[in-house]
Amino acid sequence: MNSLPAELIRSLRKLKSFNEEAFISVHQQGGQITSVRMNPNKSWIPDPGSGIRDPVPWCSNGFYLTERPSFTLDPLFHAGAYYVQEASSMFLEEVLKQTVDLTRPVKVLDLCAAPGGKSTLIQSVISKDSLLVSNEVIRARVNILSENMTKWGAANVIVTNNDPRDFQRLENYFDVIVVDAPCSGSGLFRKDPDAISEWSENNVQLCAQRQQRILADVMPALKEEGILIYSTCSYSQDEDEEIADWLVEEFAADSLQLTVGENQGIVETVSAKYNSFGYRFYPDKVKGEGFFIAAFKKGRVNEEENEVKKHPSAPLRTKAKKPVDGVTAREREVIKRSLNDADDLVFIKQQEEVLAIPATMEDALALMRSALYIKKAGIKIGAIIREELVPAHELAVSTLIGPSIARFEVDKETALQYLRRDEIKIETEYKGWALVTFRALPIGWVKVLANRINNHYPAPWRILNR
């Protein structure tokens, strides 16, 4: 492993609870800690040989693994049974629980969401009547975000591909905004030693400037007294405590102090200028990687000052029209046969495909359509052809799927054949659409014909290795 940057070590020596010897030692030892977070919306029992052991102390569904398996060759991974997430970043759950009333419906924006770790966590803790907008600015990364949110299976999610500035069109709209900001990445040195050679003090400064720009662009979309949660995987004060002070100064934000469990190893820091609270995760103190997180309540500002802070090109938010491209009563009856709780859903037809969204999300989707580029919304149900539902893969792995759908439980070998889009054999007299399940969780559709079984797993998602 490359030596840690001397400039970084020097900058950390003055920080609270930094132990230089232990910090360097844990990086020299190498090794990798693997953790997963279970999907609470999909019931399953882990295999005793899965390696799932100790719980992550600050996350209700987080667990450490004894070793890192091949997740690609685990059908449960493709079924959305769990998400592979670094343990330190799971502390977001505790921040949300301590700063937000999660018993009521809230509108949450995860601004820098790809590949989906924090978005799937947020969706797990908000109520079913809440809305999560999961955004990724980089077009090349929004596809993996959309795929992971599809596997997670929830309907109350909209995936967008927009610049932070675009959200100024939704002024004072979100109750919570989570910004896991692009950073210099020093917190990942143990996990990714190659990142050491890319680190520099100059890059830290560039990242801090970009973080300020991102936050300034998106803050108008946060309600007054709404909650901003800011995080990085950097150790540098320029990207952590100094950004916290900048938020207090620029936006009259109130820093929020959190309660941290005893003996968890999380270090509470206080910034130099405004005594803003932050929470640092050092890999020599916690079972996880380097991480920083802080929470703020947006202050109230007078209208004259607010007008100055708005971006001059930001259009005013207007009430959008609800979509009128719904389904017919007959089509609704066809769709309802495949779903749970269909009466709580609104169906929207986009060309031949039908989307299902919670009724509570209808106004929000209409507004998002008028303001943002939407990559995915709700659950794609499929197309109705000659009064038959030709189901979409999103429906198979969603939490909307009803119990009346025909299912074929398969062993692991057959499940992997299916996930490779190979031909599979099932002894059955049944004809028509059916789910392939592994350990009772759906992984996709097949259509059983008289002389063959057609594999309908999405081609772009197929497993390539053998």
Solvent accessible surface area in square Angstrom, and as a share of the most:
residue,aa,sasa,rsa
1,M,111,0.49
2,N,80,0.41
3,S,100,0.65
4,L,24,0.12
5,P,19,0.12
6,A,57,0.44
7,E,67,0.30
8,L,0,0.00
9,I,10,0.05
10,R,135,0.49
11,S,44,0.29
12,L,1,0.00
13,R,133,0.49
14,K,156,0.66
15,L,18,0.09
16,K,118,0.50
17,S,55,0.36
18,F,26,0.11
19,N,74,0.38
20,E,57,0.25
21,E,143,0.64
22,A,34,0.27
23,F,0,0.00
24,I,52,0.26
25,S,39,0.25
26,V,18,0.10
27,H,2,0.01
28,Q,136,0.60
29,Q,137,0.61
30,G,27,0.26
31,G,61,0.58
32,Q,95,0.42
33,I,52,0.26
34,T,5,0.03
35,S,4,0.03
36,V,3,0.02
37,R,3,0.01
38,M,23,0.10
39,N,2,0.01
40,P,64,0.41
41,N,69,0.35
42,K,20,0.08
43,S,102,0.65
44,W,40,0.14
45,I,139,0.71
46,P,47,0.30
47,D,64,0.33
48,P,121,0.76
49,G,69,0.66
50,S,42,0.27
51,G,7,0.07
52,I,33,0.17
53,R,130,0.48
54,D,82,0.42
55,P,86,0.54
56,V,2,0.01
57,P,78,0.49
58,W,9,0.03
59,C,8,0.05
60,S,76,0.49
61,N,35,0.18
62,G,1,0.01
63,F,53,0.22
64,Y,8,0.03
65,L,18,0.09
66,T,87,0.50
67,E,127,0.57
68,R,130,0.47
69,P,59,0.37
70,S,60,0.38
71,F,20,0.08
72,T,60,0.35
73,L,50,0.25
74,D,34,0.18
75,P,0,0.00
76,L,10,0.05
77,F,52,0.22
78,H,11,0.05
79,A,1,0.01
80,G,2,0.02
81,A,0,0.00
82,Y,16,0.06
83,Y,26,0.10
84,V,37,0.21
85,Q,13,0.06
86,E,35,0.16
87,A,1,0.01
88,S,0,0.00
89,S,10,0.07
90,M,0,0.00
91,F,2,0.01
92,L,1,0.00
93,E,5,0.02
94,E,50,0.22
95,V,0,0.00
96,L,1,0.00
97,K,99,0.42
98,Q,66,0.29
99,T,26,0.15
100,V,15,0.09
101,D,75,0.39
102,L,31,0.15
103,T,123,0.72
104,R,108,0.40
105,P,81,0.51
106,V,2,0.01
107,K,64,0.27
108,V,1,0.00
109,L,0,0.00
110,D,0,0.00
111,L,2,0.01
112,C,24,0.14
113,A,6,0.04
114,A,10,0.08
115,P,66,0.41
116,G,0,0.00
117,G,10,0.09
118,K,25,0.10
119,S,0,0.00
120,T,0,0.00
121,L,1,0.00
122,I,0,0.00
123,Q,15,0.07
124,S,26,0.17
125,V,26,0.15
126,I,14,0.07
127,S,31,0.20
128,K,159,0.67
129,D,65,0.34
130,S,4,0.03
131,L,9,0.04
132,L,0,0.00
133,V,0,0.00
134,S,0,0.00
135,N,0,0.00
136,E,7,0.03
137,V,66,0.38
138,I,90,0.46
139,R,190,0.69
140,A,90,0.70
141,R,99,0.36
142,V,4,0.02
143,N,86,0.44
144,I,71,0.36
145,L,0,0.00
146,S,15,0.09
147,E,31,0.14
148,N,19,0.10
149,M,4,0.02
150,T,4,0.02
151,K,15,0.06
152,W,4,0.01
153,G,0,0.00
154,A,6,0.05
155,A,10,0.08
156,N,7,0.04
157,V,3,0.02
158,I,0,0.00
159,V,0,0.00
160,T,0,0.00
161,N,19,0.10
162,N,11,0.06
163,D,65,0.34
164,P,11,0.07
165,R,103,0.37
166,D,29,0.15
167,F,0,0.00
168,Q,8,0.04
169,R,85,0.31
170,L,0,0.00
171,E,33,0.15
172,N,58,0.30
173,Y,16,0.06
174,F,0,0.00
175,D,15,0.08
176,V,1,0.01
177,I,0,0.00
178,V,1,0.00
179,V,0,0.00
180,D,40,0.21
181,A,6,0.05
182,P,50,0.31
183,C,25,0.15
184,S,13,0.08
185,G,11,0.10
186,S,0,0.00
187,G,1,0.01
188,L,57,0.28
189,F,0,0.00
190,R,21,0.08
191,K,94,0.40
192,D,62,0.32
193,P,51,0.32
194,D,105,0.54
195,A,17,0.13
196,I,10,0.05
197,S,87,0.56
198,E,133,0.59
199,W,24,0.08
200,S,45,0.29
201,E,99,0.44
202,N,102,0.52
203,N,49,0.25
204,V,6,0.03
205,Q,82,0.36
206,L,98,0.49
207,C,4,0.02
208,A,9,0.07
209,Q,103,0.46
210,R,96,0.35
211,Q,0,0.00
212,Q,61,0.27
213,R,130,0.48
214,I,18,0.09
215,L,0,0.00
216,A,39,0.30
217,D,16,0.09
218,V,0,0.00
219,M,1,0.01
220,P,21,0.13
221,A,0,0.00
222,L,0,0.00
223,K,67,0.28
224,E,55,0.25
225,E,91,0.41
226,G,6,0.05
227,I,12,0.06
228,L,1,0.00
229,I,1,0.00
230,Y,0,0.00
231,S,1,0.01
232,T,0,0.00
233,C,33,0.20
234,S,0,0.00
235,Y,3,0.01
236,S,5,0.03
237,Q,47,0.21
238,D,39,0.20
239,E,0,0.00
240,D,0,0.00
241,E,6,0.03
242,E,96,0.43
243,I,1,0.00
244,A,1,0.01
245,D,14,0.07
246,W,44,0.15
247,L,0,0.00
248,V,29,0.17
249,E,90,0.40
250,E,64,0.29
251,F,22,0.09
252,A,51,0.39
253,A,3,0.02
254,D,81,0.42
255,S,30,0.19
256,L,37,0.18
257,Q,108,0.48
258,L,10,0.05
259,T,103,0.60
260,V,39,0.23
261,G,33,0.32
262,E,156,0.70
263,N,157,0.80
264,Q,40,0.18
265,G,28,0.27
266,I,18,0.09
267,V,10,0.06
268,E,46,0.21
269,T,7,0.04
270,V,76,0.44
271,S,5,0.03
272,A,105,0.81
273,K,130,0.55
274,Y,85,0.32
275,N,98,0.50
276,S,1,0.00
277,F,46,0.19
278,G,0,0.00
279,Y,0,0.00
280,R,2,0.01
281,F,1,0.00
282,Y,1,0.00
283,P,7,0.05
284,D,42,0.22
285,K,65,0.28
286,V,13,0.07
287,K,94,0.40
288,G,1,0.01
289,E,4,0.02
290,G,2,0.02
291,F,8,0.03
292,F,1,0.00
293,I,0,0.00
294,A,0,0.00
295,A,0,0.00
296,F,1,0.00
297,K,75,0.32
298,K,19,0.08
299,G,11,0.10
300,R,166,0.61
301,V,28,0.16
302,N,98,0.50
303,E,121,0.54
304,E,141,0.63
305,E,74,0.33
306,N,31,0.16
307,E,100,0.45
308,V,122,0.70
309,K,74,0.31
310,K,43,0.18
311,H,49,0.22
312,P,131,0.82
313,S,77,0.50
314,A,29,0.23
315,P,72,0.45
316,L,139,0.69
317,R,104,0.38
318,T,99,0.57
319,K,181,0.77
320,A,21,0.16
321,K,186,0.79
322,K,107,0.45
323,P,25,0.16
324,V,147,0.85
325,D,54,0.28
326,G,43,0.42
327,V,28,0.16
328,T,80,0.46
329,A,82,0.63
330,R,119,0.43
331,E,29,0.13
332,R,79,0.29
333,E,84,0.37
334,V,5,0.03
335,I,0,0.00
336,K,64,0.27
337,R,137,0.50
338,S,11,0.07
339,L,16,0.08
340,N,58,0.30
341,D,109,0.57
342,A,9,0.07
343,D,117,0.60
344,D,84,0.44
345,L,13,0.07
346,V,29,0.17
347,F,5,0.02
348,I,3,0.01
349,K,54,0.23
350,Q,80,0.36
351,Q,168,0.75
352,E,121,0.54
353,E,62,0.28
354,V,1,0.00
355,L,11,0.05
356,A,0,0.00
357,I,0,0.00
358,P,19,0.12
359,A,50,0.39
360,T,89,0.52
361,M,5,0.02
362,E,37,0.17
363,D,78,0.40
364,A,10,0.08
365,L,3,0.01
366,A,3,0.02
367,L,15,0.08
368,M,0,0.00
369,R,86,0.31
370,S,78,0.50
371,A,10,0.08
372,L,15,0.08
373,Y,125,0.47
374,I,40,0.20
375,K,80,0.34
376,K,16,0.07
377,A,7,0.05
378,G,0,0.00
379,I,1,0.00
380,K,73,0.31
381,I,0,0.00
382,G,1,0.01
383,A,13,0.10
384,I,28,0.14
385,I,77,0.39
386,R,219,0.80
387,E,101,0.45
388,E,75,0.34
389,L,18,0.09
390,V,47,0.27
391,P,16,0.10
392,A,15,0.11
393,H,24,0.11
394,E,29,0.13
395,L,0,0.00
396,A,0,0.00
397,V,2,0.01
398,S,5,0.03
399,T,51,0.30
400,L,19,0.09
401,I,16,0.08
402,G,1,0.01
403,P,110,0.69
404,S,89,0.58
405,I,30,0.15
406,A,32,0.25
407,R,90,0.33
408,F,29,0.12
409,E,103,0.46
410,V,17,0.10
411,D,90,0.47
412,K,101,0.43
413,E,125,0.56
414,T,25,0.15
415,A,0,0.00
416,L,20,0.10
417,Q,64,0.28
418,Y,0,0.00
419,L,0,0.00
420,R,33,0.12
421,R,98,0.36
422,D,41,0.21
423,E,122,0.55
424,I,5,0.02
425,K,165,0.70
426,I,34,0.17
427,E,171,0.77
428,T,44,0.26
429,E,163,0.73
430,Y,86,0.33
431,K,105,0.45
432,G,17,0.16
433,W,32,0.11
434,A,0,0.00
435,L,0,0.00
436,V,0,0.00
437,T,4,0.02
438,F,21,0.09
439,R,81,0.30
440,A,72,0.55
441,L,13,0.07
442,P,16,0.10
443,I,0,0.00
444,G,0,0.00
445,W,6,0.02
446,V,0,0.00
447,K,51,0.22
448,V,7,0.04
449,L,52,0.26
450,A,94,0.73
451,N,125,0.64
452,R,128,0.47
453,I,22,0.11
454,N,43,0.22
455,N,24,0.12
456,H,77,0.34
457,Y,1,0.00
458,P,29,0.18
459,A,41,0.32
460,P,117,0.74
461,W,55,0.19
462,R,106,0.39
463,I,7,0.04
464,L,133,0.66
465,N,71,0.36
466,R,191,0.70
